[in-house]
Amino acid sequence: MSPHAIYVSSTGKTNLDAFQYDGFSKTGNLPAWRIFTLSKIENLQISDEKFEIADGYDVNSDKYNNCII
């Protein structure tokens, strides 16, 4: 998974936008963009692995008006 942005959504939730390449998905449609609510993330493992910015990431998207990082 490649994390791209942490931001406060229009509903007030702090979210993480990430591109998921493989692993489990309820929809089964991978690779794909995913939105994760930070307060629901468990068992987080931080890696030093580098990644490329995934296709479809738009740093100028309105959803990032309240971007944290």
Chimera marker file (.cmm) of the C-alpha trace (Angstrom):
<marker_set name="trace">
<marker id="1" x="0.000" y="0.000" z="0.000" r="1" g="1" b="0" radius="0.5"/>
<marker id="2" x="1.196" y="3.512" z="-0.823" r="1" g="1" b="0" radius="0.5"/>
<marker id="3" x="-0.096" y="6.279" z="1.466" r="1" g="1" b="0" radius="0.5"/>
<marker id="4" x="-0.535" y="9.580" z="-0.341" r="1" g="1" b="0" radius="0.5"/>
<marker id="5" x="-2.461" y="12.034" z="1.865" r="1" g="1" b="0" radius="0.5"/>
<marker id="6" x="-3.899" y="12.500" z="5.335" r="1" g="1" b="0" radius="0.5"/>
<marker id="7" x="-6.716" y="15.025" z="5.522" r="1" g="1" b="0" radius="0.5"/>
<marker id="8" x="-9.899" y="16.018" z="7.329" r="1" g="1" b="0" radius="0.5"/>
<marker id="9" x="-12.918" y="15.115" z="5.213" r="1" g="1" b="0" radius="0.5"/>
<marker id="10" x="-16.037" y="17.231" z="4.710" r="1" g="1" b="0" radius="0.5"/>
<marker id="11" x="-17.708" y="15.069" z="7.385" r="1" g="1" b="0" radius="0.5"/>
<marker id="12" x="-14.948" y="15.840" z="9.896" r="1" g="1" b="0" radius="0.5"/>
<marker id="13" x="-13.198" y="12.449" z="9.801" r="1" g="1" b="0" radius="0.5"/>
<marker id="14" x="-9.420" y="12.262" z="9.553" r="1" g="1" b="0" radius="0.5"/>
<marker id="15" x="-8.747" y="10.046" z="6.551" r="1" g="1" b="0" radius="0.5"/>
<marker id="16" x="-5.828" y="8.478" z="4.749" r="1" g="1" b="0" radius="0.5"/>
<marker id="17" x="-5.911" y="8.131" z="0.964" r="1" g="1" b="0" radius="0.5"/>
<marker id="18" x="-3.739" y="5.233" z="-0.157" r="1" g="1" b="0" radius="0.5"/>
<marker id="19" x="-3.250" y="3.132" z="-3.248" r="1" g="1" b="0" radius="0.5"/>
<marker id="20" x="-3.654" y="-0.564" z="-2.404" r="1" g="1" b="0" radius="0.5"/>
<marker id="21" x="-1.796" y="-2.939" z="-4.708" r="1" g="1" b="0" radius="0.5"/>
<marker id="22" x="-2.648" y="-6.273" z="-3.122" r="1" g="1" b="0" radius="0.5"/>
<marker id="23" x="-3.925" y="-7.949" z="0.035" r="1" g="1" b="0" radius="0.5"/>
<marker id="24" x="-7.493" y="-8.166" z="1.297" r="1" g="1" b="0" radius="0.5"/>
<marker id="25" x="-10.325" y="-6.086" z="-0.111" r="1" g="1" b="0" radius="0.5"/>
<marker id="26" x="-14.056" y="-6.567" z="0.513" r="1" g="1" b="0" radius="0.5"/>
<marker id="27" x="-14.719" y="-5.586" z="-3.107" r="1" g="1" b="0" radius="0.5"/>
<marker id="28" x="-11.910" y="-7.750" z="-4.454" r="1" g="1" b="0" radius="0.5"/>
<marker id="29" x="-11.066" y="-5.042" z="-6.971" r="1" g="1" b="0" radius="0.5"/>
<marker id="30" x="-7.334" y="-4.428" z="-6.672" r="1" g="1" b="0" radius="0.5"/>
<marker id="31" x="-5.207" y="-2.492" z="-7.339" r="1" g="1" b="0" radius="0.5"/>
<marker id="32" x="-7.325" y="0.532" z="-6.419" r="1" g="1" b="0" radius="0.5"/>
<marker id="33" x="-7.513" y="3.743" z="-4.428" r="1" g="1" b="0" radius="0.5"/>
<marker id="34" x="-8.797" y="3.332" z="-0.867" r="1" g="1" b="0" radius="0.5"/>
<marker id="35" x="-9.930" y="5.769" z="1.810" r="1" g="1" b="0" radius="0.5"/>
<marker id="36" x="-9.126" y="4.715" z="5.375" r="1" g="1" b="0" radius="0.5"/>
<marker id="37" x="-10.483" y="6.418" z="8.502" r="1" g="1" b="0" radius="0.5"/>
<marker id="38" x="-7.434" y="6.902" z="10.733" r="1" g="1" b="0" radius="0.5"/>
<marker id="39" x="-9.300" y="6.138" z="13.968" r="1" g="1" b="0" radius="0.5"/>
<marker id="40" x="-10.176" y="2.669" z="12.609" r="1" g="1" b="0" radius="0.5"/>
<marker id="41" x="-6.645" y="1.638" z="11.611" r="1" g="1" b="0" radius="0.5"/>
<marker id="42" x="-5.194" y="-1.149" z="13.757" r="1" g="1" b="0" radius="0.5"/>
<marker id="43" x="-1.845" y="-2.961" z="13.682" r="1" g="1" b="0" radius="0.5"/>
<marker id="44" x="-0.120" y="-0.257" z="11.666" r="1" g="1" b="0" radius="0.5"/>
<marker id="45" x="3.380" y="-1.108" z="10.468" r="1" g="1" b="0" radius="0.5"/>
<marker id="46" x="5.586" y="1.676" z="9.171" r="1" g="1" b="0" radius="0.5"/>
<marker id="47" x="8.041" y="0.837" z="6.402" r="1" g="1" b="0" radius="0.5"/>
<marker id="48" x="11.027" y="2.693" z="4.943" r="1" g="1" b="0" radius="0.5"/>
<marker id="49" x="10.052" y="1.388" z="1.499" r="1" g="1" b="0" radius="0.5"/>
<marker id="50" x="9.834" y="4.080" z="-1.196" r="1" g="1" b="0" radius="0.5"/>
<marker id="51" x="6.990" y="4.243" z="-3.716" r="1" g="1" b="0" radius="0.5"/>
<marker id="52" x="5.960" y="6.192" z="-6.790" r="1" g="1" b="0" radius="0.5"/>
<marker id="53" x="2.935" y="8.470" z="-6.812" r="1" g="1" b="0" radius="0.5"/>
<marker id="54" x="0.081" y="6.329" z="-8.144" r="1" g="1" b="0" radius="0.5"/>
<marker id="55" x="-1.961" y="7.229" z="-11.206" r="1" g="1" b="0" radius="0.5"/>
<marker id="56" x="-5.084" y="9.140" z="-10.308" r="1" g="1" b="0" radius="0.5"/>
<marker id="57" x="-3.634" y="11.105" z="-7.379" r="1" g="1" b="0" radius="0.5"/>
<marker id="58" x="-4.627" y="14.759" z="-7.664" r="1" g="1" b="0" radius="0.5"/>
<marker id="59" x="-2.897" y="16.950" z="-5.095" r="1" g="1" b="0" radius="0.5"/>
<marker id="60" x="-5.223" y="19.795" z="-6.144" r="1" g="1" b="0" radius="0.5"/>
<marker id="61" x="-8.425" y="17.858" z="-5.430" r="1" g="1" b="0" radius="0.5"/>
<marker id="62" x="-10.970" y="19.788" z="-3.336" r="1" g="1" b="0" radius="0.5"/>
<marker id="63" x="-11.033" y="16.905" z="-0.850" r="1" g="1" b="0" radius="0.5"/>
<marker id="64" x="-7.534" y="17.945" z="0.229" r="1" g="1" b="0" radius="0.5"/>
<marker id="65" x="-8.549" y="21.491" z="1.217" r="1" g="1" b="0" radius="0.5"/>
<marker id="66" x="-8.001" y="20.409" z="4.842" r="1" g="1" b="0" radius="0.5"/>
<marker id="67" x="-4.854" y="18.395" z="4.112" r="1" g="1" b="0" radius="0.5"/>
<marker id="68" x="-2.631" y="17.523" z="7.060" r="1" g="1" b="0" radius="0.5"/>
<marker id="69" x="0.186" y="15.921" z="5.087" r="1" g="1" b="0" radius="0.5"/>
<link id1="1" id2="2" r="1" g="1" b="0" radius="0.2"/>
<link id1="2" id2="3" r="1" g="1" b="0" radius="0.2"/>
<link id1="3" id2="4" r="1" g="1" b="0" radius="0.2"/>
<link id1="4" id2="5" r="1" g="1" b="0" radius="0.2"/>
<link id1="5" id2="6" r="1" g="1" b="0" radius="0.2"/>
<link id1="6" id2="7" r="1" g="1" b="0" radius="0.2"/>
<link id1="7" id2="8" r="1" g="1" b="0" radius="0.2"/>
<link id1="8" id2="9" r="1" g="1" b="0" radius="0.2"/>
<link id1="9" id2="10" r="1" g="1" b="0" radius="0.2"/>
<link id1="10" id2="11" r="1" g="1" b="0" radius="0.2"/>
<link id1="11" id2="12" r="1" g="1" b="0" radius="0.2"/>
<link id1="12" id2="13" r="1" g="1" b="0" radius="0.2"/>
<link id1="13" id2="14" r="1" g="1" b="0" radius="0.2"/>
<link id1="14" id2="15" r="1" g="1" b="0" radius="0.2"/>
<link id1="15" id2="16" r="1" g="1" b="0" radius="0.2"/>
<link id1="16" id2="17" r="1" g="1" b="0" radius="0.2"/>
<link id1="17" id2="18" r="1" g="1" b="0" radius="0.2"/>
<link id1="18" id2="19" r="1" g="1" b="0" radius="0.2"/>
<link id1="19" id2="20" r="1" g="1" b="0" radius="0.2"/>
<link id1="20" id2="21" r="1" g="1" b="0" radius="0.2"/>
<link id1="21" id2="22" r="1" g="1" b="0" radius="0.2"/>
<link id1="22" id2="23" r="1" g="1" b="0" radius="0.2"/>
<link id1="23" id2="24" r="1" g="1" b="0" radius="0.2"/>
<link id1="24" id2="25" r="1" g="1" b="0" radius="0.2"/>
<link id1="25" id2="26" r="1" g="1" b="0" radius="0.2"/>
<link id1="26" id2="27" r="1" g="1" b="0" radius="0.2"/>
<link id1="27" id2="28" r="1" g="1" b="0" radius="0.2"/>
<link id1="28" id2="29" r="1" g="1" b="0" radius="0.2"/>
<link id1="29" id2="30" r="1" g="1" b="0" radius="0.2"/>
<link id1="30" id2="31" r="1" g="1" b="0" radius="0.2"/>
<link id1="31" id2="32" r="1" g="1" b="0" radius="0.2"/>
<link id1="32" id2="33" r="1" g="1" b="0" radius="0.2"/>
<link id1="33" id2="34" r="1" g="1" b="0" radius="0.2"/>
<link id1="34" id2="35" r="1" g="1" b="0" radius="0.2"/>
<link id1="35" id2="36" r="1" g="1" b="0" radius="0.2"/>
<link id1="36" id2="37" r="1" g="1" b="0" radius="0.2"/>
<link id1="37" id2="38" r="1" g="1" b="0" radius="0.2"/>
<link id1="38" id2="39" r="1" g="1" b="0" radius="0.2"/>
<link id1="39" id2="40" r="1" g="1" b="0" radius="0.2"/>
<link id1="40" id2="41" r="1" g="1" b="0" radius="0.2"/>
<link id1="41" id2="42" r="1" g="1" b="0" radius="0.2"/>
<link id1="42" id2="43" r="1" g="1" b="0" radius="0.2"/>
<link id1="43" id2="44" r="1" g="1" b="0" radius="0.2"/>
<link id1="44" id2="45" r="1" g="1" b="0" radius="0.2"/>
<link id1="45" id2="46" r="1" g="1" b="0" radius="0.2"/>
<link id1="46" id2="47" r="1" g="1" b="0" radius="0.2"/>
<link id1="47" id2="48" r="1" g="1" b="0" radius="0.2"/>
<link id1="48" id2="49" r="1" g="1" b="0" radius="0.2"/>
<link id1="49" id2="50" r="1" g="1" b="0" radius="0.2"/>
<link id1="50" id2="51" r="1" g="1" b="0" radius="0.2"/>
<link id1="51" id2="52" r="1" g="1" b="0" radius="0.2"/>
<link id1="52" id2="53" r="1" g="1" b="0" radius="0.2"/>
<link id1="53" id2="54" r="1" g="1" b="0" radius="0.2"/>
<link id1="54" id2="55" r="1" g="1" b="0" radius="0.2"/>
<link id1="55" id2="56" r="1" g="1" b="0" radius="0.2"/>
<link id1="56" id2="57" r="1" g="1" b="0" radius="0.2"/>
<link id1="57" id2="58" r="1" g="1" b="0" radius="0.2"/>
<link id1="58" id2="59" r="1" g="1" b="0" radius="0.2"/>
<link id1="59" id2="60" r="1" g="1" b="0" radius="0.2"/>
<link id1="60" id2="61" r="1" g="1" b="0" radius="0.2"/>
<link id1="61" id2="62" r="1" g="1" b="0" radius="0.2"/>
<link id1="62" id2="63" r="1" g="1" b="0" radius="0.2"/>
<link id1="63" id2="64" r="1" g="1" b="0" radius="0.2"/>
<link id1="64" id2="65" r="1" g="1" b="0" radius="0.2"/>
<link id1="65" id2="66" r="1" g="1" b="0" radius="0.2"/>
<link id1="66" id2="67" r="1" g="1" b="0" radius="0.2"/>
<link id1="67" id2="68" r="1" g="1" b="0" radius="0.2"/>
<link id1="68" id2="69" r="1" g="1" b="0" radius="0.2"/>
</marker_set>
